[in-house]
Amino acid sequence: MTRPSLVLDGNEVKLRLEADRTTCNDRVHVDWLRFTCLRKCAPIPHEDVLFPSAESCVPAGYAHLYDLDVIHERRARVIKLLRELPDPDFAASAQAHALAQKICKILGPEFVIEPELKKGHDFYRYRWSITRNGAECAWIGFLASGDSPRQKAQAETIHANIYGGACTFAHGSWRARMANLIEEVQGKITRVDLALDFFDGISGGLDRIHREWHEGLMDVKGRRPAANTVGPWVQGGRGRSFYFGSKEAGKQTNVYEKGVQLFGLHDATRWERIELRYGNKLRDLPVDVLRRPDDFFAGASEWHCLMLAEHGYACLGEGVKVRAKQAVETVKAEVTRSVRWLTNTASQSLALAFQFLGETEFLELVTGRNKPGRLQRFADSEISAAFGALSPTVFKTKVPVMGLIH
């Protein structure tokens, strides 16, 4: 019973992608998007925006698709839910809801915000869920699930996660309008997936991709990216994927048999996809990647540029540069210096305080302090990453134990 559904869904996806190519004149499709903004930059909801009338929720020309009684009921539930939130949570929830409204408007009229507030993902306490045809296809997270310093910083942000399904069925020039929104809220893209589809298959198929990696065609600056295979890599195997690059480093490519994924083994087509995933761990992802996905796909490497050329589009491309290594090494050096000073100079006094002070007094002693002067120019995320990369030898005492300090 599942095969007809798979074929129907697969054909619908293909038709949407083909229409998107025609409308936007881009070969590369944005297949996933995540971005974060500070709450102080997020939309400030007006009452008319936060609690619109049922009639104003219906886009022009789509009245026949909507049941106003259902919209009235949803609106009442959202208002009741928000009014029951504690005061500190209300503003964040209202701002996240306002951002969700803007995103829905960009994606298209069939995208709606679920009225029930849901448990958050990725260490966010709550999320507003955006759905299409009853299935979640995006969410907006806000507030933090814990009280650690890192999560307190996260609580000051709002995060949007827009799945591939939303990107595929979004209307018209949604990418340009989403780029404008991200700039409006001074957001930072944390993930973007760029997909190049070969509906009739890649010349040579995945066996060619596997061979070209071994031949060094994916090498970047003389370095061969890590690679791994998924699926039945045997004679006649279907449903295979070939990954190269590193998700942890924020640049990974997956070449896979999309026709098998969408249609199933029995009805699989020759459709193959090259999917490039960019993350922001080592890179600052420009908003223009949404406006010019072809250029940023081609700029990933010479191999990506050549594959796009096989699709009939030749360009030099625009790469996303890794942040300067010197800055990374500098923050590591300063964090190492700070920990060595703590270990060699203050560790005995700190140990005594931990042992004999009450918990409240000790926490007052070590929390709420400014960063050391040499670390003040670095972001909390950079310092956190540097601490995570410290060698265990840094924590070893370098001076003789002198006994208790009087």
N, C-alpha and C positions, 0 to 999 in steps of 0.2 A: 504493500500500500504506500510505501514511502517513495518509490521511484518516480511516479508521475509528479509528485510534489517537488522532488529534487530537480527534475527537468524544467518544470514551470518556473521555479525560483531562479534556476540558473539562466534560463532564457531572459527572464526579466532583468537580472543583473547585467547581462551582456547588452541588452537593448539600451539600458540606462547609460552604460559606459560608452557605447557607440554614439549616443545622443550627446553626451558630455563632450566627446571629442569634436563633434560638429559645432556645438555651441561655443565652446571656449577655444577651439583651434589649438589644443594642446594634445600631445601624444601621451604624456604622463598624467596619471590620475592621482590625486591626493586620497589616500586610503585610510588614514588615521590621523588624528590631531589632538594634541593635549597642550594646554597653556595655563599659566598661573599669573594672577595679578594680586597686588596688595589690596587689602580691603579699603584702604584710604583712597585708592584709585578706582574702585569698583563703582558701578552705577548707584546713585542715590535714588531710591524708588520714591516716586510721587504716589499719593493715594490712588489717583486715577489709573496709574500704570500698574500698581501692585494689586488693586482690586477693580479691574475694569468691568464694565457692564457686560452681560452675556452677549448683547447685540454687537458690541465693539470687538468681541473676540472673533467674530466671523469675518474672514477675508472677503473682499468684494468678489462676487462671482461664484462663491463656494457655499452659499447659504443652504443649498439643497443637500449638502453633505453633513450638516450639523443638526443636532437636536438641542434647541435652546434650553429645554428643561434640564437636560444633562449638564449643560454648561453652568446654569444657575446653581445646580446642586454641587458641582465641583468647586465653584467659586466660594460658596458658603462654607464648604469643608476646609478650604485653604485658609480663609479668614479665621475660622474657629481655631484651627491648629496654631496659627501664628500668634493669636492672642493668648493662647495657653502657655507659650514659651516663656521662660524666665527673661527678665528685661535684658541682661547682657547678651543673651542668645538671639533676641529678636532682630537687632540691627543686622547681624551677620546673615541670618536667615533671609531677611527681606532683601539685602543686597544680592545674595546668591540667587534668589528667586528673580530679581530684576535682570541679572545677567542671563539667567536661563530663558527669560522671555525674549531678550534680544537675540539669543542664539536660535531659538525656535523661529523667530521672524525671519532670520537669515536663511535657515534650512528650508522652510516652506510650510504651507498651511496644514499639512497632515502630521506635523510634529507637535506634540503637546506635552505639557508638564503634568506629571502625575500629582494629584492633590495630597497624597499621603507622604509625609516626610519619612525618608528611609535611613537605615543605618549606613554610615559612610564607608568608603573604601580607602585604601592607601593611607591609613592613619588619620583620615578626616572623620569627625564624629558623625556628621549627617551628610545626606546628599539629596538634592532634588533630581528626580529621575525624568528624563525626556524619552518619550516613547513614540513609535510609529507603528500603527496597526496593533497596538497592545504590547509590543516587544520593546524592551529598553534598548536604546541605541546611543545614548549619551547620558552623562550625569554631571552635576555641578556640586563639588564638595566644599564644605566649610566647617570651621572650628576644628579642634584637634581632639583626638581620642585619649590623650594623656597630658601630663603636666611637666614632662621633661623640658629642659631649655629649648631643645630642637623643636618639640611639638608646640611650645608656646609661640615660637616664631612662626610655625606653620599655621597656627590659629589666626594669625594676622593676614592670611592669604585666602583667596578663593580659587578653586581649580576646576577647569573644564576638561572633560574627557569625552571626545567625540569619536565614536566607533566607526569602523569601515562601512557598516550598513547605512549610517546617517550620511557619510560622505558620498556614498554611491547614489542615494536617492534624494540628495539635496537639490534644490531647484536653481537653475540658471547660473548666474555669476556669483554663486555663494562664496567662492574662495576669496574673491576680491573684497566682498563685503565683510567676510570674517577677518581678513587682514586689517581692514579699517577699524573694526571693533577692537582687535587686539592692540592696535596703536592707540585707540581712544582710551583704553583702560591701562595703558602702559604695561601690557602683559609681556610675558616671556614664554616663547614656545619651548616646551620640554620634550616633545616627541612629534615627529611627522614622518609618515610613511609615504613613499613615492612609488607608484606602481606603473610598470610598462607592460601592457598586454599584447601578446601575439596570439590572436584568435585562431590562426591557422598553424600555430606552432613555430618555435624557433628553428631556424635552419640548422640541422644537425642534432636538435633535441638536447636533452639533459646530458647525454653522453658527451656531446661536444663541450658543454659547460665544464664537466668533470675533467675532460682532457685539457682544456685551455687553462684551468687552474694549475694543473701539473706542469704545463709548459711556461708558466709564469706570466700569462697575459693579464692576470688580475693584480700583479705586483704593483705596489705604490712606493716610489722612491727606493726601489731595490729590495723592498721587504715584502715577503709573501704573507698574505693574511691567513689567519687560522681558518680551517674549514672542517665541516662535518656533513655527513649524509644522513637522511632520514627516509625510511621506506624501503621497499624491496629492490635493492640494486643488484638484480640478477637478470638473466636473459628474459626479456619480455615483461619485466616488472612494471607496474603502473602505480601512480600515486607517490612519486618520489619527490624529494626536496634536496637541494644542495645549498648549504649555507656557507658563506665566507665573510670574514670580518669579525667584529666583536661587539656584542650588545653592550657589554660593560664599558667599552671605550666609546660607545655612542655612534657606531657606524657599522651596520651589518646588512648584507644582501642575501635574500632568499630567492632562489630560482626554483620554481615548482610547477607541477602539473595542475593548473587551476581547473581544467576541464574535469579532472577526476574528483577534485574537491567539491565542485558544485553539482555535477551530474551523477556522481557515483561511478563505480567501475563498469557497470553494465551499459551505461549510456554516455560514457566519457567522450568528450570531443578532444581535438588536438590542442586546445587552448592551453598556452603556457604563459607564465607571468614572471617578470623580474621585479622583485619588491625590495626597495632600498629603505632601510629604517635609520633615521637620524635621531639621536638623543642629545641632551644638553649637558651631559656629564663633563665633557672636555671641550665643548663647542658652544658658542653663542649662535643660536639658530635665527637667521634673519626672517622677518615677517614676509619679505619678498619671495620666500620659497613658496608661498601660497599663490602669489601672482604669476610667478614664472617657474613652475615645477620642471618644465623641460630643461631649462638652463641649469638648475641645481642638480638634477639627475645626471646630466652629462658631465657636470663638474666633479662628480664623485671620484672618477678615475678615467684613464684613457679607455679602459674596457667598457665602462658605462657609456661613454661618448660614442664608441663604435657600435654598440648595440642600439642606441637611439638612431644612429645613422642608418642602420639596417631597416629601421622603421620609416625611413624617408625624411629624417630631419637631421641636418648637420649644423652643429654649433660648437663653439669653443667651450661653452659651459662656464659655470661659476661655482667654485668650490666653497665649502664651509670649513674655514680654517680651524685647526686645533688652537686652543688658547696658548699663549706663549709659555714654553716650558720653563723659562727663567722664573716666571711668577710662581709656578707650582713649586719649583725647587726652593725658592726664597721662603715661602710660607712653611715648607717642611723644615728648612733650616732654623727658622725662628721658633717653631713649635718644639723642635728638638732641643734648642738652647733653653727654652723655658722649662721643659720637663727635666733637663739635666740640673738646672738650678734648683728646682723643687726637690729633686732626689738628693742632691749633694749638700744642700744648704738648709732647707726647711723641713725635710721629711721627718726628722725626729720630733720637732715641735708639733708638726701636724699630727703625727701618730699619737702624741700625748693628748692633744686636744680631742682627737677622735675617741680615745679611750676613756677620758675622765670628764669631759664636758657632756652636758645633757644633749639629747638629739636636737632640740630646738636651738640651743646656744651654738652648737657646732654648725648647723645649717645657716644660721645668721652670719657666722664667721666666714663661710665659704661661698655663699650665694649673693647675688645682687651686686657683685663687684665689676668695676670697669676692666676691660682687657688691659694687659700690660702694654706699655707704650709702643713697643716694637711690633705688636700684633694688631694695633688699632686700625691699621689701614687695610686689613684683610676682612673679608666677609665671614660670617659664622660658618657657612657651608664649606669654605676653603679651609678654615681651621679644623672643622670636624673631619674632613677628608684627610688632612695631614696627621691628625691624632690617630686615625684608623690605620695609617700606613707606617706608624712608628715601629722600629725594630725593638724586640723585647729587651735587648741589651741596654737600651736607653734607661730602663728603670732600675738597673743594677747600681748599687751604691758605689761611688768612686772614692770616697774618703773613709778613713778608719772610724769605727764607731767609738765615740768619746764618752759614752754613758749618758745618763739623764742630764738634761739641761736645767740648771738651777735658776 
